[in-house]
Structure formats: C-alpha cells, structure tokens
Amino acid sequence: MILNKCNFFSKALLNHVDVDILLPGVGDNDCVGASLEDIYAPQNPFPVLYLLHGALDDHTMWLRHTNIEEFAEKAGLAVVMPSGQNGFYTNAKYGLNYFDFITKELPLFVQKYFPVSAKREDTYIAGPSMGGYGASKCALRRPDLYAAFADLSGAVDPVELEPKMIAMGFGFFRYDLIWGGVENMRDTPDDPYFLAKQFGPDDVRPEAFLYCGLEDVANYGMNCRLRDTLADNGFAVHFQDGHGLHDWEYWNRCIEDFLKNIQKMRHQG
C-alpha cells in the first residue's frame, strides 16, 4: 500500500486539515522482479472507503491501532482517513461545517488528486463510536454517494448517550455548540433514526452493516434500535454483536469483516 499524508486548506472548514490516504500499489516483494513500466502502468480508479474516527481521536488512529493497511491491500481498496475533531461530523450551529467537509469537499479533493472512483457503487463509509454516528448519518442523508456503510459501536443516539457520558465523567462534548443543545438534534436530518424513516419505496438505499459488542453497555441498545429501524424501513441490514468492548481490538475485527463484505458485494455486483 502507498501511504499519502495530506494537509490542505479546506474551504468548508476554513482551516488546514490533515488526511491520510492509503492506495493499493505493487507489493515490495513483487517490485523486485517487475519492470518500472509494469509497476507504474495506468490502472482503473480504485473503489474507496471513507473511514472516520471516534471522539478524542484523529486521522492517525486507524493506522496506529488496527491492521487497516493489510485489510485494504487484500481488498484492493483505497482508504481515506480524515480528521473531524469532536464535532460529530455535523454542520455545527456555532462552529465548523464537518458534514459538508466529509460529504462534499473531501470527495472532490480525493477524486481530483488520487486515482479513486467517483461512482456510488464504488464508495463506502465507516467509523467507530462518534464515527459510527457520522458514517450512518452521512450514508442515510446522502444515499446517492455510498453503496454501503458500517457503524462500529456507533454513538448513534447522542440524546440517549449524553447522560451516560456525564455519569462516566466524560463531559467534553460541546452539544451546545454543535446543535444548540443535544435535544435539538432529535427528529432532524442529524438524527439517523429520523433519516431512516424518510425513505420512500423506490428510493435507493445504502446497504447497512452494524456492529456492537455485547459488553458495550452504553451503545449496544441504541445500535439494536437502529438495526430495527433500518430493517422496518426497507434497508438490507447486517448486524453482528458477539463479545466485544468499546475499543480498538473489537473495531479491528469489525473493519476486517466489513472489508470482506465489500469484496463480496463487488463480486456479486
């Protein structure tokens, strides 16, 4: 894989942002016996996964804590890993426009400078915890962009999560800046449950892959509810739980499974 470390000025965010991008390439050992012409021959655009992070993390976390490079190489998939701070991938009431950055500007940047596909059927989005919320919302709000999404232990109901976080001593989310108060996101286009109910019979639906460990006491129930809401509204939903905490060990297994499912989808398509 080829690791590209990017920093560029974002028009949506009005500041410089960091993004790591993995691209499939000729393996080190294969390069030894190959010609330069073979190594650098033109190729078709790669399918692409936009991979979000959770709260308190940044664009480096997937490379630091998982085997994403190995999994992406096997899948022949480009992976785009942006930074989103603690903004819940939302156009904040008093802050930055992270939803516009992820769904509008970032794909334009990636498609302009890297050999990745712009087709919906080649595009996927995933994330853990806060990133699971972001991936779910982006896919449900912009189903024209993504063939499938993966919610890994997603914080998909911030209204339910807020008192649990405070009880655990984690009061760092500025919901007042993001939504003017967490209660203001319910039944809006920032609410994944609300979004799932807006699809008509003939509307295109991204395929949904939901993961949450049985030991994830804070998030398990809300992910089961999202699974049921999606299923009740005509989505193809794949749900996997099993034993697992709210941690990178569990998410490493989940993202490997999701990339295998992407390969199956592409072979079937």
N, C-alpha and C positions, 0 to 999 in steps of 0.2 A: 504493500500500500504506500501511497505517497501522502505525506502529511504536509498540509499547507496551513501556515499560521498567518491569518489575515488581520489587519487593522485598517479600518476605513471610516470616513466620515459619513454618518447616516443622516439623510435628510429628514426621515421620520422622527428620529430621536434628538437631532441637533447636537450630537456629540460623536466622538470617535468610539467605535465598538470593536470588540475582539471576537473573531470567529475562527474555529478550527475546522478544516475540511479534509476529509480522507477521500482519496481517489484510488480505485484499483489500478495497479501497474504490473509490470513484469516482475516476478519474484527475483530476489537476489541471486539464488542459485541458477534460475533459468537464464538470467542475463549473461552468465559466463559463456554459454555456448551459443548465444544468439547474436545476430548481426545488429548493428546500430539501426539499420533500416527496419528490421523486424521489431526491435524494441520501441521505436518511435513511429511506427506505422499509424496512419489515421484510423480511428475507430468510431463506432457509433456512440452517441451520447449515453451516459450511464443512468440507470434508474437511481433515484436519490431519496435518502431518508433524512428528514429534518429532526434532529434529536435534541430535545430541550432538557434543561436541568431542573433540579428542585430548589427549594428555599435554602439560602445561605451558601449556595454553590455558584459555579460559573462554568464557562465553556470548557475548562480543562478536566472536569470531574470524570467524564466518561472514559477518557484516556488514562486517567490516574487510577481509577477504581475497577475497571472492567476489562474484558477481552474484546471490546468492540472492534478493534482493528482486525483481529483474527476472524471474527464473525463476518465482518463486512467483506473481507477478502474472499472468503468462501462463497458469499452470496453475490459477489460481483457488483457491489452496491457502493455508490458514493454516500458519504455521511457528512452532514452539515451540523456543526455544534456551536450555536451562538450563546452569548451571554444575555441574560434577561433580568439580572439583579433579583430583587424580591417583589417584582411588580405584577405577578400573576398573569403575565402575558396579556395585559389589558391596556386599552387606551385610558389612562388614568384621568380622573376628574381634576386632580391637581398634581400633574406630573407628566410622565413620558408616554408616548404612544407605542407601547410594545406590541399590541395586536397588529397595528399597521406595519410595524417593522417586520414581524415574523411572516405575515401572510402576503404582504405587498412588496416591500423593498428588498428584503433578503433574497427571495427567489429571483428577482430581477438582477441583483448583484451576482448571484451564483451562476445564473444562466448566461450572463454576459461574459464572465471571465473564466468559466470552467466548463468542461465537456459533459454537462449533465442534461438530461431530458427535461423539457418543459411540459410534457404530456401528463395529464391527470393519472392515467393508468400506470405511470412510472414513478409516481410521487407518493411518499408516505411521511407520517409524522408520529412521534412518540415522545414520552417523557415520564419520569417518576415524580410522585408526590405533587408539588406545585406544577411540575412539568406535565404530569398526567392530566391535571386540570387544563393546562394550556393546550396540550395536544387534542384533548376531547373537544374543547371549545372551538379551536381553530378548524378542526375537521367538520364539526357539526354546523358551524357558522359559514364555512366556505367549502361545502362538499364538492364544488367544482374543481378544487385544487388537489384533493387527496383521494387515492384509491382505498386506503385503509389507515387506521390509526391504532396506536397502542397506549392504553392508560395503565401505567405501572404503579399500583398502590396510590392512585391519584387522590389528591385533596379536592375532590370534585364537588364538594358541598362546603364552601367556606363558612356559610352561616352556621351549619352544624359543628364545624371544626373549631370555630373561634373560642367558645367556652372551654373546650377540651385543651386547646393550646395554652390558654391562660391558666388553667388548673395545673398544667405541667410546668408552668413558669416560663413559657415561650410567648411573650407579648410583643414580638418585634414587628409583626405585620402592621403596616400603616393603612388599614382599611379605610380610614377617614380620608386619606389622600387618593386611594385607588378608586373607591366608589362613593365617597362621602359618607361612609359607614357601611359595614358588611351587609346589613339588612337591605340595602338599596340595590343589591345585585340580584335578588330573588325575582324570578319571572321576568327577566330581561335577556337580551342577547348575550349577556355574560354568564348565564345560568345554563349549564349543559342539559339539565332535565327539561327546562323550558324549551331549549332548542330542539331536542329530540322529538318533541310533540308538535313541531311546526311543519313537519314533512308531509306532503300530500302523497296519494297513492302512486303517482307516476314520477315522483322526484327521485333523482339519483341519490344513493346513499353510500357513504364510505363503509367498508367492512370494519367491524369493531372487534378489537382484541383487548380484553380486560383481565388484569392480573392483580391479585391481592392476597397476601399471606394470611393464614388463619390467626396468627399471633399478632397481626397488625390491628390492635383493638380500636384505635382511633379511626381508621379509614375503612375497615372491612365492610361495615354495614352500608356506608354510602356508596361503595362500589357495587355491592349487590343490588342496591336500588337503581343505580344507573344501568346495570345489566338488564334488569327487569323493564325499566322504562324504554330502553332501546328495543328490546325484543317485542314489547307491546306496540311499538310504532314501526314495525316492519324492517328492522335492521337485522342483518346477519351478524350475530354476536357470538364470540368465543370467549368463555370465561374459565380462568384457571386460578385455583387457590392453592391448596396444599399447605405444607408448613413453610413459614417464612416470616421474617420480621420486616420492619420498615428500614431496610438497609441495602447496601450495595451488593452484598452476597446474593440476596434474593433477586435484585434487579439485573444482575449479571446473567442469571439463569433465564429470567424473563426475556431480556433482549435477544438472547441466543434463540429462544423459541420463536419470538416474533420474526426474526430474520429468516428462520427456516420456513415459517408460514408464508412470508413474502415470496420465497423461492417457489413454494407450491402454487401460490396464486399465479405467478408469472408463467409457470409451466402449463397450468390448466388454461390460462388465457390465450 
